[in-house]
Amino acid sequence: MDLSTANKALFVTMMVTVLSITGMALPYPVLAPLFNASSANGLTQFFDIPSNLLFALLLTIYPIGMFIGSMVIGSFSDVYGRRQVLMLSSVLSAFSYALSALAVYWQRYDLLLIARFLTGLFEGNIAIGRAIVTDLHPVIDKTKAFSLIFAATYTGWLIGPVLGGYTVFLGEAAAFIIASACTALSVVAIYFWIPETHSKSASSSLKQIIAVAQAQNSLKLIAHRSVRVIAFTYLLLCLGLSAFYGFFPLLLAQKFNFISPEIANITLTQTAAMILFSVLIAPRLKAKFGFKTSILVGLLTLSVSLSLVFTVSKDYLFVYFFITGAAIGLYSGLLSAYISERYAYLEQGRLMGMLTSIYCLSSILIAPIGGVISSYSVDNSIVFGGLLFSLGTLLFWRFSSRAHDHTHQVQHPLATETAN
């Protein structure tokens, strides 16, 4: 692949990522106020379950679907081609958002649960975008490409909550309708502009598809000891981040009485910092200090920030969320590039699918635990996440120290672990 073609593929993948993540992020400023304890609507009157637990269940069901989807969608892209799998899953995702809109409009909590599960199932395709980034290496450096793709992700998280927060006057269902439209636009972009970066290598018969799902799913990688180490480390980091992402809107709604537009403004500040540090700071820091130091700066900053969330007053909320956004933007893209380089011998669709699955698993695990903890104090849910994130930071420091940050010198572990 020449540089011009690679740049085009990266640009279009970034555009599709922005559209997809915008659709994914749109509902978040709308859902938290709907499940505030003081709210009274059809969605919160489901078998007399407390609204906080209903919200936690809704947070859990989406990543359950995404966990299942990402286990196989990334692997499918290794076998059937990136473009084809990405386009089909995006079509089904657009349908699922439309179903969510109907559920909110009808005030049907049970239908909303089903719709959010299906949306998560097909949104597992975000692993494909990151696999496309790895396909472009060495024409485009992985650090640069991952920084840009994560910046596109953050842009989607910036645009989505703003649209969701400021279109709430159209009705709560409007956010899901717009999400469906954004995802449909991404389908158009994929069809016309995404080139195939990984050729199809198998037939698409039902028997073959089932065989691929069983034998090539991403979690099979964890059977290897060398992969398990980083997988467990990544899980702890994701648990901490999921606690923060999942419960900070509820924190703003309950502790500071923020409404949807105010939550959107906070999210805007945080994601702006993510984009700034991902694009401008992270590559420069890595070039000067290497992967290990650069990643650890971001990890340590976020560890401290999450653990001290209970000390933040309303006057310093924007400063606090800018700092957390800067830390997330600094480490996220670098960590993915680091893992991709260290395990470059693996099929990258499977590898990126594994990382996505781990993130989804963290959301599944943290949502019910955080929901129970938040019944006492929503601050404590985030502090608990901070403790897990700090442990993950410690494990990453040990892991990267043993590797001496020379990923190209690491022996192919699967060649020596056949017996394991």
Summary of the structure (lengths in Angstrom):
residues: 420
radius of gyration: 20.4
end to end distance: 37.1
largest distance: 60.4
contacts: 1626
relative contact order: 0.16
helix: 83%
strand: 0%
